[in-house]
Amino acid sequence: MKNYIIRKTNIVVFMSILFMLITGCSGSKEGRAEVSSPPEDHRNGDVAAKDGSESGKRNLKTVNVQTEDIKTGNLTQSALANGVTMADHHVIYSAEITGKIEYMGFELGDVVKKGRTLARIDFKTLKAQAEQAKSAADLAEATYQRLARLKKDGLISQQQYDEAYAQTINTRAQVAITEANVSKAVIKANHYGVVSRKFVEKSEFVGPGTQLYEVIDYRTIIVEAQLAESQVASVSPKSRVMVQIDALNESFEGTVDTILPTADAMSKTFTARVKIPNKDLRILVGMSARLNIDANSYNDVIIAPQNAIIEEQSGTRSAFIVNNGKAERREVLLGAYQGGSVVVTSGLTPGEKLVVMGHRDLVDGQPVNVIR
């Protein structure tokens, strides 16, 4: 009986130990399972994806993007400047002699053709003086010819002959002076134009330098613009220019006529003169103008929208293309830019699909759905 009790006790102890071992192992396994099991990510797997692991990429959700075909094209950089319209020919006609204005031929706004008489100063008096000088010159010439014949016969002295010759010279000079004064008294237009200002009226007394008329020809408009040193090297004569005239709400095409070779001493800028045809005379003198001057040109290059390029914190630049339904990150090198476009010198290939919208939060390898 005693042995039976001992054996029963041993069996109970053995079963207790076995139960503890079994339950302990199960608890350990359950504890390890809780530690190693990843928490459910409710952010579409983005955090897991950024470690670059394959399991992380598999957890990325598909996002919608828009793409454009990568193509080659031409890009022209522009130099921007401001200026004011001026007339191609602008002349102020002034009096050259003293006298009274006896004729003023045109009023403000009148069209003047080349060679037309604009004004005349004391014309009758000057003409009479010229006729008087010519009469004196004719008499002096006749006297000189008679004395020359007498000189051959030895009937007059050398001094008399010399005095007669000098008189002819003096009277000829007087004729030239009076004729010049007559011509100066008549002010003629030396170019086609429109009278833009009239400074005096008929019967006014004027002197040398007194302004009479301002005449402009604005069939061609000139705009002078200031270019910085960094701009002037890329602009050349005959460069195409788009000129925006805000007062007319219209753009006009012109060309660079010349670039003055000397910089302004204060601003260190160079003056570019732009010519704009104005046959219909719609552009008026003194209007503000904004110039867009063609500068450097780049042909047959890859051009991408600037907003498709991502600026990395490391200082590098990247873009995403779509490859087999997934986003593929490309590091890119950029060149010249203009407006919203930029030249891509490395990293992209014509024919690929460039992501232009929805790319800001993409990661390499993320599934994408192209919606356009």
C-alpha positions as CSV (number, residue, x, y, z in Angstrom):
1,M,0.0,0.0,0.0
2,K,2.8,2.3,0.9
3,N,4.5,1.6,-2.4
4,Y,1.3,2.4,-4.3
5,I,1.0,5.8,-2.7
6,I,4.6,6.7,-3.5
7,R,4.1,5.7,-7.2
8,K,0.9,7.7,-7.4
9,T,2.6,10.7,-5.9
10,N,5.5,10.4,-8.4
11,I,3.0,10.3,-11.3
12,V,1.2,13.5,-10.1
13,V,4.5,15.3,-9.8
14,F,5.6,14.1,-13.2
15,M,2.4,15.3,-14.8
16,S,2.6,18.7,-13.1
17,I,6.1,19.2,-14.4
18,L,5.1,18.1,-17.9
19,F,2.1,20.5,-17.8
20,M,4.4,23.4,-16.7
21,L,6.9,22.7,-19.5
22,I,4.1,22.5,-22.1
23,T,2.4,25.8,-21.0
24,G,5.8,27.6,-20.7
25,C,6.9,26.7,-24.2
26,S,3.5,27.9,-25.6
27,G,3.8,31.2,-23.7
28,S,7.3,31.8,-25.0
29,K,6.2,31.2,-28.6
30,E,3.3,33.5,-28.3
31,G,5.5,36.2,-26.8
32,R,8.0,36.0,-29.7
33,A,5.1,36.1,-32.2
34,E,3.8,39.4,-30.7
35,V,7.3,41.0,-30.9
36,S,8.1,40.0,-34.4
37,S,4.7,40.7,-35.9
38,P,4.8,44.1,-37.7
39,P,2.2,46.6,-36.7
40,E,-0.5,47.3,-39.3
41,D,0.5,50.4,-41.2
42,H,-2.5,52.6,-42.0
43,R,-0.5,55.0,-44.1
44,N,-0.6,53.0,-47.3
45,G,2.8,51.5,-46.6
46,D,4.7,54.8,-47.3
47,V,6.9,54.5,-44.2
48,A,7.7,50.9,-44.9
49,A,8.5,51.7,-48.5
50,K,11.1,54.4,-47.8
51,D,13.6,52.0,-46.4
52,G,13.9,50.6,-49.9
53,S,13.2,47.0,-49.0
54,E,11.4,44.7,-51.4
55,S,8.7,44.0,-48.8
56,G,8.2,47.7,-48.3
57,K,7.8,48.3,-52.0
58,R,5.2,45.5,-52.2
59,N,3.2,47.3,-49.6
60,L,3.0,50.6,-51.6
61,K,-0.4,51.6,-52.8
62,T,-1.1,52.6,-56.4
63,V,-1.3,56.3,-57.0
64,N,-2.7,58.3,-59.9
65,V,-0.2,60.4,-62.0
66,Q,-0.2,62.4,-65.2
67,T,2.6,62.1,-67.7
68,E,4.0,63.7,-70.8
69,D,6.1,62.1,-73.6
70,I,9.7,63.1,-73.4
71,K,10.7,64.8,-76.7
72,T,13.5,66.9,-78.1
73,G,12.8,70.5,-79.2
74,N,14.2,74.0,-79.3
75,L,14.5,76.5,-76.5
76,T,15.4,80.2,-76.8
77,Q,16.4,82.2,-73.8
78,S,15.2,85.8,-73.6
79,A,16.5,89.0,-72.2
80,L,13.8,91.1,-70.7
81,A,13.9,94.9,-70.6
82,N,11.8,98.0,-70.5
83,G,11.8,101.1,-72.6
84,V,9.9,104.0,-74.2
85,T,9.0,104.4,-77.9
86,M,10.7,107.0,-79.9
87,A,10.5,108.2,-83.5
88,D,13.1,106.9,-85.9
89,H,13.6,110.4,-87.3
90,H,13.2,113.3,-85.0
91,V,14.3,116.8,-86.2
92,I,14.0,120.2,-84.7
93,Y,14.3,123.0,-87.3
94,S,15.7,126.3,-86.1
95,A,16.4,129.7,-87.5
96,E,20.0,130.4,-88.7
97,I,19.7,134.1,-89.2
98,T,18.1,137.1,-87.5
99,G,14.9,138.4,-88.9
100,K,11.1,138.5,-88.8
101,I,9.1,135.4,-89.7
102,E,7.1,136.1,-92.8
103,Y,5.9,132.6,-93.6
104,M,4.9,129.6,-91.5
105,G,3.7,126.8,-93.7
106,F,2.3,124.1,-91.5
107,E,0.3,123.5,-88.4
108,L,0.4,120.7,-85.7
109,G,-0.3,117.3,-87.1
110,D,0.3,118.2,-90.7
111,V,2.3,115.8,-92.9
112,V,5.4,117.3,-94.4
113,K,7.2,115.9,-97.4
114,K,10.9,116.1,-98.0
115,G,11.9,119.4,-99.7
116,R,8.7,121.4,-98.6
117,T,9.2,124.9,-97.3
118,L,8.5,125.0,-93.5
119,A,9.2,128.7,-92.8
120,R,10.7,131.8,-94.4
121,I,12.5,134.7,-92.6
122,D,12.4,138.3,-94.0
123,F,12.7,137.0,-97.5
124,K,12.1,140.1,-99.5
125,T,14.9,142.2,-97.9
126,L,17.4,139.4,-98.2
127,K,16.5,138.9,-101.8
128,A,17.0,142.6,-102.6
129,Q,20.4,142.5,-100.8
130,A,21.4,139.5,-103.0
131,E,20.3,141.3,-106.2
132,Q,22.2,144.4,-105.1
133,A,25.4,142.3,-104.5
134,K,25.1,140.7,-107.9
135,S,24.7,144.0,-109.6
136,A,27.9,145.3,-107.9
137,A,29.7,142.1,-108.8
138,D,28.7,142.5,-112.5
139,L,30.0,146.1,-112.5
140,A,33.3,145.1,-110.9
141,E,33.8,142.4,-113.4
142,A,33.1,144.7,-116.4
143,T,35.5,147.3,-115.0
144,Y,38.2,144.7,-114.5
145,Q,37.9,143.5,-118.1
146,R,38.3,147.0,-119.5
147,L,41.3,147.8,-117.3
148,A,42.9,144.5,-118.3
149,R,42.8,145.6,-121.9
150,L,44.3,148.9,-121.0
151,K,47.0,147.2,-119.0
152,K,48.1,145.4,-122.1
153,D,48.5,148.7,-123.9
154,G,50.4,150.1,-120.9
155,L,47.8,152.8,-120.3
156,I,47.2,152.1,-116.6
157,S,49.5,151.2,-113.7
158,Q,49.8,147.8,-112.1
159,Q,48.2,149.2,-108.9
160,Q,45.0,150.2,-110.8
161,Y,44.8,146.8,-112.4
162,D,45.3,145.0,-109.0
163,E,42.6,147.2,-107.3
164,A,40.1,146.3,-110.1
165,Y,40.9,142.6,-109.7
166,A,40.5,142.7,-105.9
167,Q,37.1,144.5,-106.3
168,T,35.8,141.6,-108.5
169,I,36.9,139.2,-105.8
170,N,35.1,141.1,-103.0
171,T,31.9,141.6,-104.9
172,R,31.8,137.8,-105.8
173,A,32.2,137.0,-102.2
174,Q,29.4,139.4,-101.3
175,V,27.1,137.7,-103.8
176,A,27.9,134.3,-102.2
177,I,27.1,135.7,-98.7
178,T,23.8,137.2,-99.7
179,E,22.8,134.1,-101.6
180,A,23.6,132.0,-98.6
181,N,21.5,134.3,-96.4
182,V,18.7,133.9,-98.8
183,S,18.9,130.1,-98.6
184,K,19.1,130.3,-94.8
185,A,16.0,132.4,-94.7
186,V,14.1,129.6,-96.3
187,I,13.8,126.5,-93.9
188,K,13.0,123.3,-95.8
189,A,12.2,119.8,-94.6
190,N,15.0,117.4,-95.2
191,H,12.9,114.3,-94.4
192,Y,9.3,113.1,-94.5
193,G,7.5,113.6,-91.2
194,V,4.6,114.9,-89.1
195,V,4.7,118.3,-87.3
196,S,4.6,117.4,-83.6
197,R,5.5,120.9,-82.2
198,K,5.3,124.5,-83.5
199,F,7.3,127.0,-81.5
200,V,6.7,130.4,-83.1
201,E,4.1,132.2,-85.2
202,K,4.2,134.4,-88.2
203,S,5.6,138.0,-87.7
204,E,7.6,137.0,-84.7
205,F,11.2,138.2,-84.6
206,V,13.7,135.4,-84.3
207,G,17.5,135.0,-84.0
208,P,20.0,132.3,-84.8
209,G,19.1,129.1,-82.9
210,T,15.4,129.9,-82.3
211,Q,13.4,126.7,-82.6
212,L,10.6,126.8,-85.3
213,Y,9.2,123.3,-85.8
214,E,9.6,119.7,-84.5
215,V,9.0,117.1,-87.2
216,I,9.0,113.4,-86.5
217,D,8.8,110.4,-88.7
218,Y,7.4,107.4,-86.7
219,R,6.8,105.0,-89.5
220,T,9.5,103.1,-87.8
221,I,9.6,103.1,-84.0
222,I,12.8,103.0,-81.9
223,V,12.9,101.6,-78.4
224,E,16.1,102.0,-76.3
225,A,16.5,99.4,-73.6
226,Q,19.2,98.9,-71.0
227,L,20.8,95.4,-70.8
228,A,23.0,94.1,-68.0
229,E,26.5,92.8,-68.7
230,S,25.2,89.3,-68.2
231,Q,22.6,89.8,-70.9
232,V,24.4,91.9,-73.6
233,A,26.8,89.1,-74.5
234,S,23.9,86.8,-75.6
235,V,22.1,89.5,-77.7
236,S,23.3,90.4,-81.2
237,P,22.1,92.8,-83.9
238,K,19.2,91.4,-85.9
239,S,18.0,89.4,-82.9
240,R,14.2,89.0,-82.9
241,V,12.3,91.1,-80.3
242,M,8.7,90.9,-79.1
243,V,7.5,94.3,-77.9
244,Q,4.5,94.5,-75.7
245,I,2.7,97.9,-75.7
246,D,0.4,97.9,-72.8
247,A,-1.4,101.0,-73.9
248,L,-2.5,99.2,-77.0
249,N,-2.8,95.8,-75.4
250,E,-0.9,94.3,-78.3
251,S,2.5,92.8,-79.1
252,F,4.7,93.8,-82.1
253,E,7.7,92.2,-83.6
254,G,10.9,94.0,-84.1
255,T,14.7,93.5,-84.4
256,V,17.8,94.7,-82.5
257,D,19.2,97.5,-84.7
258,T,22.4,98.1,-82.8
259,I,24.0,97.7,-79.3
260,L,26.0,100.8,-78.2
261,P,29.5,99.7,-77.2
262,T,29.9,101.9,-74.2
263,A,28.3,101.1,-70.8
264,D,26.5,103.7,-68.7
265,A,28.9,105.0,-66.1
266,M,26.4,104.8,-63.2
267,S,24.3,101.7,-64.0
268,K,26.9,99.7,-65.9
269,T,24.3,98.7,-68.5
270,F,24.5,98.8,-72.2
271,T,21.9,100.4,-74.6
272,A,20.2,98.2,-77.2
273,R,18.3,100.0,-79.9
274,V,15.3,98.1,-81.2
275,K,13.5,98.9,-84.5
276,I,9.7,98.2,-84.9
277,P,7.8,98.7,-88.2
278,N,4.9,101.1,-87.6
279,K,3.4,101.5,-91.1
280,D,-0.2,102.0,-89.8
281,L,1.1,104.5,-87.2
282,R,-0.7,102.7,-84.3
283,I,2.3,103.0,-82.0
284,L,2.7,106.5,-80.8
285,V,5.9,108.2,-79.5
286,G,6.4,108.1,-75.8
287,M,4.5,104.8,-75.0
288,S,5.9,102.4,-72.5
289,A,7.2,99.2,-73.9
290,R,8.3,95.8,-72.5
291,L,10.9,93.9,-74.6
292,N,11.4,90.2,-74.8
293,I,14.7,89.8,-76.8
294,D,15.8,86.5,-78.2
295,A,19.2,85.6,-76.8
296,N,20.8,82.1,-76.7
297,S,19.2,79.3,-78.7
298,Y,19.4,75.6,-78.0
299,N,18.2,73.2,-80.7
300,D,17.3,69.5,-80.7
301,V,17.6,69.2,-76.9
302,I,15.4,67.4,-74.3
303,I,13.0,70.0,-72.8
304,A,11.0,69.3,-69.7
305,P,8.5,71.3,-67.6
306,Q,10.3,72.9,-64.7
307,N,7.6,71.8,-62.2
308,A,8.3,68.1,-63.1
309,I,11.8,68.5,-61.6
310,I,12.2,67.7,-57.9
311,E,14.8,69.6,-55.8
312,E,16.4,67.2,-53.4
313,Q,17.6,68.2,-49.9
314,S,21.1,66.9,-50.9
315,G,21.2,69.5,-53.7
316,T,20.6,67.0,-56.5
317,R,17.7,67.1,-58.9
318,S,15.5,64.2,-59.9
319,A,12.4,63.3,-61.9
320,F,10.2,60.3,-62.2
321,I,9.3,58.3,-65.3
322,V,6.8,55.5,-65.7
323,N,8.4,52.1,-66.4
324,N,6.2,49.0,-66.5
325,G,3.5,50.6,-64.4
326,K,5.9,51.7,-61.7
327,A,7.6,55.0,-60.9
328,E,11.3,55.1,-61.6
329,R,13.4,57.8,-60.1
330,R,16.0,59.4,-62.3
331,E,18.7,61.9,-61.2
332,V,18.9,64.6,-63.8
333,L,21.3,67.4,-64.8
334,L,19.8,70.7,-66.1
335,G,20.9,73.3,-68.5
336,A,19.3,76.6,-69.7
337,Y,15.8,77.5,-68.8
338,Q,13.1,79.8,-70.1
339,G,9.7,80.5,-68.8
340,G,8.4,77.2,-67.4
341,S,10.7,75.0,-69.5
342,V,14.2,73.7,-68.8
343,V,16.8,71.8,-70.8
344,V,17.6,68.4,-69.4
345,T,21.2,67.5,-70.3
346,S,21.3,64.1,-68.6
347,G,19.0,61.5,-67.0
348,L,16.0,61.4,-69.4
349,T,15.6,59.8,-72.8
350,P,13.2,60.7,-75.6
351,G,10.2,58.4,-75.8
352,E,9.9,57.9,-72.1
353,K,6.9,58.9,-70.0
354,L,7.8,61.8,-67.6
355,V,5.6,62.2,-64.6
356,V,4.4,65.8,-64.5
357,M,1.7,65.6,-61.8
358,G,1.4,63.5,-58.7
359,H,5.2,63.1,-58.5
360,R,5.9,65.0,-55.3
361,D,5.2,62.1,-52.9
362,L,6.3,59.2,-55.2
363,V,9.0,56.8,-54.2
364,D,11.1,54.7,-56.5
365,G,9.3,51.5,-57.5
366,Q,5.8,52.7,-56.5
367,P,2.9,51.4,-58.6
368,V,1.2,54.2,-60.6
369,N,-1.9,54.6,-62.6
370,V,-1.5,57.0,-65.6
371,I,-4.7,59.0,-65.9
372,R,-3.5,61.0,-68.9
